[in-house]
């Protein structure tokens, strides 16, 4: 909660000191692909919990003449997995495995701070997918959580249509009150310019 | 200027969000003094029950309190902020000593409290089992973890009325004793909650039954695993997706307890408590046959033990009702129906349970009484309405998240 408040505070300061002035009159629709490493942060205390995994995002952003862009996002984010071969329980010893990943369905906003630096924020719902095995019974469940993420990205244009760069992305999942920080390689492609 | 105001407004909004509640559980009897005392017998305990005048310390609990032994604790209920005191006690020579804590039900204030009854202020008579009306509880209380040094003195005023003593009114505690949001230190729908609920004056509990993927009935309110009811776990989602072994092993309730099976809960009520009513709220249609089978078994055991125990299968909604009346021999199953009076009759339910927002419904309650049925009302938490329903209503029981408040208004009748 403290971390989230700090991030929100920084976000407010950044957005309140930025200006949405017109830079040109060109509109564009951009596809953005991100892939990289994600680290899960939780208060769950399991020694064998693997918190490192893959993070990927796909966005379609509409860039009007203003600095603020709006779009939609989906993707994949690994949260955790665990495998315990001899798990002692009151029902006996069992092999136990569990994992969780999430798919966001987000409304995204992106603000140009400098020509190459952008501040990204999005909110919407996460589809949480939980699976595993215990006592030879499959664990399989999914549910919806509201959530949000904030990130900073740096994009360097290679040509008129393609830019590449990186993004640091913080995500919060309200249902499980946990968070991830992801570092992604980003590629953007201008689909339409008008 | 606008930006500064916007920034300040946003920051105020963010920092006003706080879901951390700080309840102090005061240190009680650090020197373990009570270990030197002897326990009072049940006759002695009965002598102490009654309505007491607050001679000193009315600012904490108002001008009168109810004093009642409940199983292994002396409980004191008041009308101010739902204030109550729960004490352990024992005697040494001819003096009776008590230590414990006080708490307001309607907020988070709490503190330590301790009392004694001198030999010449009723202590001697109580210990020897002689009736006395000169009981004086002399004590102190403190706030939080401060030393209990504020004076608090209660003087016996009267016994409970004949109406109260001869009646069979049920003080029913929601979710086994109270919701997690009451911060009682134990989780709702847990064995640990059922274990302490009588200290709040409870005579019956409402508990929520669900069914696991492999057919085991257990206690749990919501339909999913969530942080309101549980600690963080490796499994999430609809609770019916998991087997009993998975739930029991991987899910921990909010205050660290394991989810109890319905069997464990009913056996605990039967064997370890004096509770006389269980309202088994059916949260899942599929749990009905398992609940009924367990109910029959536990009621049979209760009868063999000579134990006064009623376990009602709750019929809260039409789908559960329909499943119930399709069950072979449903007429002989002890049930509680929350639907219309006609459906109460058709299901042969022994109890009609109605929403408090419908009012005291005296005519309907009297009609149920005429037909040999009981009437309960749910879920009444507002102190002024609790008082109104106790005084003006004719219900046989009230379901509440604040049994201490209900206990006060019931026992001062």
Interface residues (C-beta under 8 A of the other chain):
Chain A: X1 X5 X8 X9 X12 X13 X16 X17 X42 X43 X44 X46 X80 X82 X87 X89 X90 X91 X94 X98 X100 X128 X130 X132 X134 X135 X137 X139 X140 X141 X142 X143 X175 X176 X177 X178
Chain B: X3 X6 X7 X10 X11 X14 X15 X19 X20 X213 X214 X224 X226 X227 X232 X233 X234 X235 X236 X237 X238 X241 X242 X243 X245 X246 X248 X249 X250
